[in-house]
Amino acid sequence: MKLITLLAASALIIVVGCSKKAHSNRKEKPNSDFTFRAKKNGTNWRANSISATYNPKDSMMHVMALGDNNERFTISFFKKPEYTGEAKQFNAGTIIPTCEYCASIAQRYSLDSLKRNSFQILGFDNTGNRILGKFTVYLKKDSLYQGTFIKDSSLYEGVFSVRYETVSF
């Protein structure tokens, strides 16, 4: 009986030891699919996730970053395969929900056309489907959303590097 108990305990130790070794050797995929560094009104704005899509039918690219409380920052622009530098036409905005898991919108900000906004395409990696960009945008509160707002406008400055998916709508 002692022999069976000893063999069972040894087998258990071997199984647990092997599974720990396999688990510790497994490399977790680092969150290196994107880089997003931005400031909102001079304060660091952290993106929890970022995604980008490109639609070849209309040549539009959309880059969307989700921050705390699911605040969504978006830049949309025309993608030209070999074009880098200052984008002449682009759009930007933010949507802030009423709470982290709410679908209703508490605040929405759009590009303020009266200010000097800039968006630069620093580079494309068409093989790896990656885009690099730099932006300085002034966003103003949309008049549709009334209520108490902390700010009537916001300044976002930052850089990003993100992989994009090609989609067709």
C-alpha positions as CSV (number, residue, x, y, z in Angstrom):
1,M,0.0,0.0,0.0
2,K,2.9,2.4,0.8
3,L,4.4,1.6,-2.6
4,I,1.2,2.5,-4.4
5,T,0.9,5.8,-2.4
6,L,4.5,6.6,-3.1
7,L,4.1,5.9,-6.8
8,A,0.9,8.0,-7.0
9,A,2.6,10.9,-5.2
10,S,5.7,10.6,-7.5
11,A,3.5,10.6,-10.6
12,L,1.6,13.6,-9.3
13,I,4.8,15.5,-8.6
14,I,6.1,14.7,-12.1
15,V,2.8,15.8,-13.7
16,V,2.6,19.0,-11.8
17,G,6.3,19.7,-12.3
18,C,6.0,19.1,-16.1
19,S,2.9,21.3,-16.4
20,K,4.6,24.1,-14.5
21,K,7.7,23.8,-16.7
22,A,5.6,23.9,-19.9
23,H,3.6,26.8,-18.5
24,S,6.7,28.8,-17.5
25,N,8.4,28.2,-20.9
26,R,5.3,29.4,-22.8
27,K,6.0,33.0,-23.8
28,E,3.1,35.4,-23.4
29,K,2.6,37.5,-26.5
30,P,3.7,41.0,-25.5
31,N,1.3,43.8,-26.2
32,S,3.5,45.2,-28.9
33,D,1.0,45.3,-31.7
34,F,0.6,49.1,-31.2
35,T,2.3,52.2,-29.8
36,F,0.2,55.1,-28.8
37,R,1.5,58.1,-26.9
38,A,-0.7,61.1,-26.5
39,K,-1.4,64.1,-24.3
40,K,-4.9,65.5,-23.8
41,N,-4.8,69.1,-22.7
42,G,-1.1,68.6,-21.6
43,T,-1.9,65.5,-19.5
44,N,-0.9,62.0,-20.5
45,W,-3.8,60.1,-22.2
46,R,-3.4,56.4,-22.1
47,A,-4.8,54.1,-24.8
48,N,-5.9,50.7,-23.5
49,S,-6.2,49.4,-27.1
50,I,-6.0,50.7,-30.7
51,S,-7.2,49.4,-34.0
52,A,-7.0,50.5,-37.6
53,T,-8.8,49.6,-40.7
54,Y,-8.3,50.4,-44.4
55,N,-11.0,50.2,-47.0
56,P,-9.4,50.0,-50.5
57,K,-12.8,50.8,-52.2
58,D,-12.8,54.4,-50.9
59,S,-9.1,54.6,-49.8
60,M,-10.1,55.6,-46.3
61,M,-8.2,54.6,-43.2
62,H,-9.5,54.8,-39.7
63,V,-7.4,54.7,-36.5
64,M,-9.3,54.3,-33.3
65,A,-7.8,54.4,-29.7
66,L,-9.8,53.4,-26.6
67,G,-8.8,55.1,-23.4
68,D,-10.0,55.1,-19.8
69,N,-13.8,55.0,-19.4
70,N,-14.0,53.8,-23.0
71,E,-13.2,57.3,-24.4
72,R,-12.8,56.7,-28.1
73,F,-10.3,58.9,-30.1
74,T,-10.5,58.5,-33.9
75,I,-8.6,59.8,-36.9
76,S,-9.8,59.2,-40.4
77,F,-7.9,60.0,-43.6
78,F,-7.2,59.0,-47.2
79,K,-4.5,56.4,-47.5
80,K,-2.3,56.8,-50.5
81,P,0.2,53.9,-50.9
82,E,3.3,55.9,-51.3
83,Y,2.3,59.1,-49.6
84,T,3.9,60.3,-46.4
85,G,4.0,63.8,-44.8
86,E,1.4,66.3,-43.9
87,A,-2.1,65.1,-44.7
88,K,-4.2,67.8,-46.3
89,Q,-7.6,66.2,-45.6
90,F,-8.4,64.3,-42.4
91,N,-10.9,64.2,-39.7
92,A,-10.6,63.5,-35.9
93,G,-12.9,63.3,-33.0
94,T,-13.7,61.8,-29.6
95,I,-16.7,60.1,-28.1
96,I,-17.1,59.8,-24.3
97,P,-19.8,57.4,-23.0
98,T,-21.8,58.2,-19.9
99,C,-20.1,55.3,-18.1
100,E,-17.5,52.7,-18.8
101,Y,-19.9,50.0,-20.0
102,C,-22.7,52.3,-21.4
103,A,-23.7,52.7,-25.0
104,S,-25.1,56.2,-24.6
105,I,-22.9,59.1,-25.4
106,A,-22.2,61.8,-22.8
107,Q,-19.9,64.0,-24.8
108,R,-18.7,64.2,-28.4
109,Y,-15.9,66.4,-29.7
110,S,-15.1,67.1,-33.4
111,L,-12.3,68.8,-35.2
112,D,-12.2,72.5,-34.7
113,S,-11.7,73.9,-38.1
114,L,-10.8,77.4,-36.7
115,K,-7.6,76.1,-35.2
116,R,-4.3,74.9,-36.7
117,N,-4.7,71.1,-36.8
118,S,-2.1,68.8,-38.2
119,F,-1.8,65.1,-39.0
120,Q,1.4,63.7,-40.5
121,I,1.8,60.2,-42.0
122,L,5.3,59.3,-40.9
123,G,5.4,56.0,-42.7
124,F,3.6,53.0,-44.1
125,D,4.8,49.4,-44.0
126,N,2.5,47.9,-46.7
127,T,4.0,44.5,-46.3
128,G,3.4,44.3,-42.6
129,N,0.2,46.5,-42.7
130,R,1.5,49.1,-40.3
131,I,1.1,52.8,-40.3
132,L,2.9,55.5,-38.2
133,G,1.4,58.9,-37.6
134,K,1.8,62.1,-35.6
135,F,-1.0,64.5,-34.8
136,T,-1.9,67.7,-33.1
137,V,-5.7,68.3,-33.1
138,Y,-8.0,70.7,-31.4
139,L,-11.4,69.2,-30.8
140,K,-14.5,71.2,-29.8
141,K,-17.7,70.1,-28.1
142,D,-20.5,69.3,-30.5
143,S,-23.5,71.5,-29.8
144,L,-25.8,68.5,-30.0
145,Y,-24.6,67.3,-26.6
146,Q,-25.8,69.7,-24.0
147,G,-25.1,69.5,-20.3
148,T,-22.3,70.1,-17.9
149,F,-18.9,69.6,-19.6
150,I,-15.5,69.9,-18.1
151,K,-14.1,71.5,-21.2
152,D,-15.7,73.0,-24.3
153,S,-12.6,72.0,-26.3
154,S,-9.6,69.7,-26.0
155,L,-6.1,69.5,-27.5
156,Y,-4.7,66.1,-28.4
157,E,-1.1,65.7,-29.3
158,G,0.6,62.4,-30.0
159,V,2.1,59.7,-32.1
160,F,1.1,56.1,-33.0
161,S,2.2,53.0,-34.7
162,V,-0.4,50.4,-35.4
163,R,-1.2,47.4,-37.7
164,Y,-4.2,47.9,-39.9
165,E,-6.7,45.4,-41.3
166,T,-7.9,45.7,-44.9
167,V,-11.7,45.6,-44.9
168,S,-14.3,46.0,-47.6
169,F,-17.7,47.5,-46.8
